[in-house]
Amino acid sequence: METSKAVVVKKFGNYDVLSVEQFEQPALDGRIEVKVEYGGVNFADLYTRQGLMYQKKLPFVLGMECVGTITAVGVESTDLQVGQRVICYDYHCGMYRDVLRVTPDKIYPLPDYITFEQGAAIFVNYLTAYFSIIELGNLKQNQTVLVISCGGGVGWAATQLSKNIDGVTVVGTTSPEKYPEVQKNGVDKTLTLNSDFEKNLAQMCPGGFDLILSTYAGPLYGFLETQLKPLGRIVLIGANNLIQNENKLSVLTFLKGWWTTKNVRLEDLIVYNRVAAGLHLGTLIDKDPERVRDALNKIFEMVKEQKLRVKIHEVLPMERVVEATKLLAQRKNVGKVLISMRTEK
Ligand SMILES: NC(=O)c1ccc[n+]([C@@H]2O[C@H](COP(=O)([O-])OP(=O)(O)OC[C@H]3O[C@@H](n4cnc5c(N)ncnc54)[C@H](OP(=O)(O)O)[C@@H]3O)[C@@H](O)[C@H]2O)c1
C-alpha cells in the first residue's frame, strides 16, 4: 500500500482529533500526482473537522485546496504535464498531503507570475468573493457594500474586488485591532460585531446597502436583510456564528443556526424589492466547471495587473495544522493562513 504524509481526521470533534501521519494513497492510474508546497486553510476546515459540513466517511484527509508541481501523470489524454505548477481544489477534502493524487478535474494550472504562496490563497477566497460580489451581487459604480468579516480570507478578497469598481464604498465588520490593516486594503468604514452593532450600523449608514456579503446565518441575517436599499442584494456564504472558538457544537446548535435563518419571507422580498442569494463554490464547480475556470482566469489577470493583492497572514508547517486552524477560530487572522508541506533542503 502506498502512502503519503497527511492531515488526518479519524473521528469528528475538537482540535485533538487531527493527526499528521502516513495515510493511504490511491493508485496513480487515472490520476495526476502533485508534490504539494502549501495548503490554504479555510473556515470550512473547522466545520468539516467537527462533522458539520456533510456526511463524510471516517477516516479522511482534511483540506480543500493546495498548490504544487506535477510529478507524474497517470492519465492518457490530458494537457497536464510533469513539472507544471498547479492549484488543486476539492470541497470533499483530501488536499492536506505532501504528495497528492487527484483526477484532472480537480487541477487548475497556475501561471508563472503567481507564486505558490499566492496560489494557495487565491482559489477559494477570490472565487467565492468574485461570484458573490461581481456575479450574484452585481455590484455597480458608486454603490455601497457591507462585507461581514472583511479581515478574513474571503472578506479581504471581497474588499479588493469591490474597490476595483469606481466609487464603491465598502463598509466592513472586523475585530477593532484589525481596523488599520483592513482600511489599508480599502475598507472605508469599519465596525465590530458586538452588542451595539445594529445601532452603530444604522447610525453609520442610514441609507442602507446595495449589497451585503454575509458569513452569518441566524438572527443577524434577519437584521442584515432589513438594511438593504430597494433592489439591494444579500449573498449568504457561510455560518460563522456556529463556531464559538471551538466549544463543542451539538447537532441541535447546528440545526438551530440554520432554522433561524431559513425564514426568508417571500412576501418581504417582493414588498421591499430585495434579492436574497446564496453561494456554494464547490457545488457550483460540480455544475458549471467552465464558468469557474473562466472566473479564475479573470482573477489571475487582475493579480497580474496588480488590481488584486493577495495577503498571507502566516505560514505554518503542516505539523502545526492545529495552530493554523486556531488562528481562524480565534479571530486572529488578517488574510489567508497557509500550511506548508515543503521539506527544507
Ligand atoms: N459558500 C462558499 O462557497 C464559501 C467559500 C469560502 C468560504 N465560505 C465561508 O466564508 C466565511 C469566511 O471564510 P474564510 O475561510 O475566509 O475564513 P475567515 O474569514 O478568514 O475566518 C476567520 C475570521 O472570521 C471572523 N469570525 C467571525 N465570526 C467568527 C466566529 N464566530 N468564530 C471565529 N471567527 C469568526 C474572524 O474575524 P473578525 O471577527 O475579525 O471578523 C476570523 O478572523 C466562512 O463562513 C466560510 O465558511 C463560504
The ligand as an SDF file (V2000), in Angstrom:
LIG
                    3D

 48 52  0  0  0  0  0  0  0  0999 V2000
  -20.0740   29.3040    0.3180 N   0  0  0  0  0  0  0  0  0  0  0  0
  -18.8360   29.1080   -0.1110 C   0  0  0  0  0  0  0  0  0  0  0  0
  -18.5800   28.5730   -1.1800 O   0  0  0  0  0  0  0  0  0  0  0  0
  -17.7150   29.5710    0.7680 C   0  0  0  0  0  0  0  0  0  0  0  0
  -16.3940   29.5350    0.3220 C   0  0  0  0  0  0  0  0  0  0  0  0
  -15.4020   30.0270    1.1630 C   0  0  0  0  0  0  0  0  0  0  0  0
  -15.7310   30.4980    2.4230 C   0  0  0  0  0  0  0  0  0  0  0  0
  -17.0170   30.4900    2.8190 N   0  0  0  0  0  0  0  0  0  0  0  0
  -17.4190   31.0000    4.1370 C   0  0  0  0  0  0  0  0  0  0  0  0
  -16.9740   32.3360    4.2210 O   0  0  0  0  0  0  0  0  0  0  0  0
  -16.6020   32.6200    5.5550 C   0  0  0  0  0  0  0  0  0  0  0  0
  -15.1770   33.1410    5.5630 C   0  0  0  0  0  0  0  0  0  0  0  0
  -14.3110   32.0650    5.2390 O   0  0  0  0  0  0  0  0  0  0  0  0
  -12.7270   32.2040    5.3260 P   0  0  0  0  0  0  0  0  0  0  0  0
  -12.1970   30.8530    5.0510 O   0  0  0  0  0  0  0  0  0  0  0  0
  -12.2930   33.3630    4.5250 O   0  0  0  0  0  0  0  0  0  0  0  0
  -12.4910   32.4970    6.8480 O   0  0  0  0  0  0  0  0  0  0  0  0
  -12.0210   33.8170    7.5890 P   0  0  0  0  0  0  0  0  0  0  0  0
  -12.9890   34.9280    7.3110 O   0  0  0  0  0  0  0  0  0  0  0  0
  -10.5770   34.0590    7.3490 O   0  0  0  0  0  0  0  0  0  0  0  0
  -12.3060   33.2960    9.0510 O   0  0  0  0  0  0  0  0  0  0  0  0
  -11.7740   33.7550   10.1930 C   0  0  0  0  0  0  0  0  0  0  0  0
  -12.3490   35.1070   10.6110 C   0  0  0  0  0  0  0  0  0  0  0  0
  -13.7750   35.0680   10.7290 O   0  0  0  0  0  0  0  0  0  0  0  0
  -14.1860   36.0280   11.7230 C   0  0  0  0  0  0  0  0  0  0  0  0
  -15.2060   35.4610   12.5790 N   0  0  0  0  0  0  0  0  0  0  0  0
  -16.4430   35.9100   12.6010 C   0  0  0  0  0  0  0  0  0  0  0  0
  -17.1840   35.1860   13.4240 N   0  0  0  0  0  0  0  0  0  0  0  0
  -16.4170   34.2570   13.9370 C   0  0  0  0  0  0  0  0  0  0  0  0
  -16.6630   33.2200   14.8790 C   0  0  0  0  0  0  0  0  0  0  0  0
  -17.8530   33.0040   15.4320 N   0  0  0  0  0  0  0  0  0  0  0  0
  -15.6360   32.4550   15.1840 N   0  0  0  0  0  0  0  0  0  0  0  0
  -14.4520   32.6950   14.6340 C   0  0  0  0  0  0  0  0  0  0  0  0
  -14.1690   33.6750   13.7500 N   0  0  0  0  0  0  0  0  0  0  0  0
  -15.1660   34.4290   13.4070 C   0  0  0  0  0  0  0  0  0  0  0  0
  -12.9400   36.4350   12.4690 C   0  0  0  0  0  0  0  0  0  0  0  0
  -12.6200   37.7420   12.0690 O   0  0  0  0  0  0  0  0  0  0  0  0
  -13.3330   39.0170   12.6900 P   0  0  0  0  0  0  0  0  0  0  0  0
  -14.0680   38.6030   13.9350 O   0  0  0  0  0  0  0  0  0  0  0  0
  -12.2170   39.9610   12.9390 O   0  0  0  0  0  0  0  0  0  0  0  0
  -14.2650   39.4660   11.6080 O   0  0  0  0  0  0  0  0  0  0  0  0
  -11.8630   35.4830   11.9760 C   0  0  0  0  0  0  0  0  0  0  0  0
  -10.5800   36.0880   11.9250 O   0  0  0  0  0  0  0  0  0  0  0  0
  -16.8380   31.3450    6.3470 C   0  0  0  0  0  0  0  0  0  0  0  0
  -18.1260   31.3700    6.9030 O   0  0  0  0  0  0  0  0  0  0  0  0
  -16.7600   30.2740    5.2930 C   0  0  0  0  0  0  0  0  0  0  0  0
  -17.4420   29.0920    5.6430 O   0  0  0  0  0  0  0  0  0  0  0  0
  -18.0020   30.0300    2.0190 C   0  0  0  0  0  0  0  0  0  0  0  0
  1  2  1  0
  2  3  2  0
  2  4  1  0
  4  5  1  0
  4 48  2  0
  5  6  2  0
  6  7  1  0
  7  8  2  0
  8  9  1  0
  8 48  1  0
  9 10  1  0
  9 46  1  0
 10 11  1  0
 11 12  1  0
 11 44  1  0
 12 13  1  0
 13 14  1  0
 14 15  2  0
 14 16  1  0
 14 17  1  0
 17 18  1  0
 18 19  2  0
 18 20  1  0
 18 21  1  0
 21 22  1  0
 22 23  1  0
 23 24  1  0
 23 42  1  0
 24 25  1  0
 25 26  1  0
 25 36  1  0
 26 27  1  0
 26 35  1  0
 27 28  2  0
 28 29  1  0
 29 30  1  0
 29 35  2  0
 30 31  1  0
 30 32  2  0
 32 33  1  0
 33 34  2  0
 34 35  1  0
 36 37  1  0
 36 42  1  0
 37 38  1  0
 38 39  2  0
 38 40  1  0
 38 41  1  0
 42 43  1  0
 44 45  1  0
 44 46  1  0
 46 47  1  0
M  CHG  2   8   1  16  -1
M  END
$$$$
